[in-house]
């Protein structure tokens, strides 16, 4: 068996998932799929992690006691008692800020291409 020292999910050989193939594939495809899974084995599914001190299944209880009894319910909102959004460290969006446009700009810087450049140009010219 190969040594996968950087894969903690494969340290226990008994926890490996068995190689399987989807049904209804073309002739020979299932064999290729199983061979690929055996080349790099799949580890067991990771166990979901829970915050410390919270029992599994108790996360969504609407009737559980508050975790912050001295904090007003309006803390973080721009109205009511308690700190407002900027005092709470919640980022505010400036008027006219387009989150989608900023995301497209980041994507274009990472993966420049003609289509994305044309889309950005048309969106930027539209707002001018």
N, C-alpha and C positions, 0 to 999 in steps of 0.2 A: 504494500500500500504506500502511496506517495505521502511525503511529509508536507503538510500544509500548516507550517508554524504560524503563519500570519492569519489563519482562519480559525478563530476560537470555536466556531460552530461545528468544525470538523474534528475537534480533538477527541470526541467520544465516538468511536466507530459505530456503536450500537444506535446512536441518535440519527444517523444518516437516513435520508429518505430514499426509498426504493426508486429506481429508474422506471418511468412509465412512458407510454406513448399514447397520443390521442388516437381515437378510433376514426375510421373512415378516410385514412390518408391514401395517397397513391402508393403503388407497389414500391417497396424499398425505403419509403420515407420514415416509417416507424423504426426501422433498424438504425437509420442515421440518427434519429432523435434519441434513441436509447444510448447509442454509442457516444453521442455528445454529452449526455448526462453522466455517463460513466467516466468520461475524460476529466471532467471537473465536477465531482460529486456535490450534490445539494445537501446542505446541513439541515438540521431540524428547524422548524419554524421557531423564531424567537418568542420567548414568553413575554407577554405584555408587562410593562413596568408600571407600577403604581407609585404615586407620591408617598414619601415616607410617612408612616403613621395613619394611612388611610387604608381600610380593609377593602379588598376587591368587592365590587358590587355596591359600594356605599357612596360612590362619587356623585350620583345624581339626586340624592335625597333633598327635596326642597324644604323638608321640615327639620333638617339637621341644624344644630346651633351655628351661629355665625363664627367665622374664623377671625373676624376683626370687630369685636364688640364696641370699641371706642371710636370707630370710624363712621362718619355720617354716610348714609346710603347714597347721597349725592356727591361724594368725593370723586373728583376727576371730571365731573360735569361742569359746564360753564354757567351753572345756576345752583342755587341752594347752598347749604352749609358745606364746609370743607374746602380743600384746595381745588382750584380750577384745573383745566386740562394742562395748561402750560406749567403750572406749579407741580403737577403730578408727573411731569415728564412725558405726557402724551403728545406726540407730534401733531401739529395743526396744519391743515392744508390752506395755503394762501388762495384768495379768490382768483379764479381764472386758471388755477393749476390743473393740468390734465394728467392724471396718473398714468393713463394708457399711453399717452404721447411720450412721457418720460421713459416708460418701459420699452417702447419702440426705439427710442434713442439709444438706450443701453444695449439692446439687441443688435442694433446696427453697428455700434462700436465694436461689439464682440464678433459679429458675423456679417461684415459688410457685403452687400450684394445689390444688384441693380433694382430688383423688385422692391426690396425694403426701402432703398433710397428714394425711389419714385413715390412710394406710399408716404414716407416722411415728408418729402417735398410738397406733395399735394395737401397734406394735413397742415403743415406749417404755413403754406400760402393761403389756405382757407381762413386761418385765424388772423391774417394780416390785414 
